[in-house]
Amino acid sequence: MSRGSPIPETVTLHVPFLVVKRGGRKEMQLPEGGTYSRRSDNTLVKALARAFRWKRMLELGDFATIAELAEREGIAPSYMTRVLRLTLLAPDIVEAILDGKAPDVTLVRVLEPFPAEWERQYLSICAIKSNA
């Protein structure tokens, strides 16, 4: 287009893809060689943020016990304890979740017991597909 050409009001793109179900969610699957940015799971990202915020509040002494903090937050101490365990996830798993590269990892899945060793966590939790 030359500089003086009008900009079209409508642009049509044709992108071949399939819609597949994964873990009860629909996901777009591109043909071989195709890539796209995955969107992060907002529920899981929010839980991670809460876990690290709660951990910081406990470490700073804002609350003496998990029970006190849970009461202030208006949630059950047992749930808070399970969410706080997310702070023990391996950094590469947390990064993959935040980057949206962990499509098969859900909040329900990470709230289940997982190994403390980072290498074993990856095998236990992750069906994470590295898109690096």
N, C-alpha and C positions, 0 to 999 in steps of 0.2 A: 504494500500500500504506500502511496505517496503521502507526503505530509498533509496535503489538502483534501485527502479522501475522507468521506464521512465514516464515522465509526458505526458499525452495524449495531442495531438495537438488540438483536438476538443472535447468540452463538450456540450452535448445536454441536455437542461432542458425543461420539459413539464410543463407549467403553464396554467391551465384552466382559461379563463376569457372571458368576453363579452365586446364588444365595444358598448357603448351607446352614444347617442347625448345628450348633456346638454348645453343649452344656445348657440346653434350653434357650439359647439366644441365637438369633440369626446373625450370620457373618458373611461379609462379601468375600468371595474367593476369585482372584484374578487368574487369567490364563498363565501358563508357564512363563516365567521371566518377568511377570508383572509385579509391581510393588505398590504399596500404599501405606500411609501412616495409620497405625492402629490407634484407636481412641482408648484412653485409660478408663478403667472401671471406677466411676466416681464414688460408689459406695465403699469400695476397697481403699481408695486413696483417702477418703474422709476418715475411715477407721484408722489408717496408718497415722494420719495427722493427729487424731485424737490421742492415740497411744503414745506418741512422742511428746505431746503436750502434757498429758497426765504424768508421764515419767519425769519430765522436767519439774512439774509442780511438786511431786513427791521428793525428788532429789534436792530441791531448793528448800524443803521443809515447810512449804505452804500448808501441807497436810501431813499429819503424823502417820496416818494409816490409809490403806486403800478403802476401808469402810467409810472413813470420814469423807474422802474425796468422792466416793460413789454416792454418798448421801447428798452432798452438795450438787452433784451432777444429775441427781434424780434417777439413777440407774442401779441395778442390782450389783453388789460387790463381785459376785461370781462372773457376771458378764464383763465387768471392768477388768478383772484378772485375765480373762481369756483375750481381751483386746490388748492389754498391756504386753502380752507375750509376743505381739507383732514386732515389738522393739528388738526382739532377739533374732529376727530373720536376717539371713545373710545379706550384706549390702547389695550384691548383684541381683538378688531376688527383689529387694525393695526398688532398686533402680528399674528393673524390667517392668514391675507393676506400674511405677510412675510414668514410664515411657510408653505404656500401652502395649508392651511386647510380651505380656503374660495373659493371653486370651483365655486359657483354660483354668487360670487361678481365680477363684472367687473368695469372697469373704467367708462364706460357709466352710470352704475348704481349708483356709488358713486358720480358722478358729478351732479346728480339730488339733489334737496333740501332734506335734512335729518334733523331730530330733533337734538336739541343741547344736550338734556339729553342722557347720555350714554345708560341707560337701554332701552329707546325708540329707539335709533339708532339700537340696536341689533335686535329689533323686526321689524324695518322698512327696514333695509338694508340686514339683514342677513338671508340667507338660509345657514348660516355657520354651518357646521357639525363639532362639537367638536370631534376631534380624540385624545384627551389627554388621 
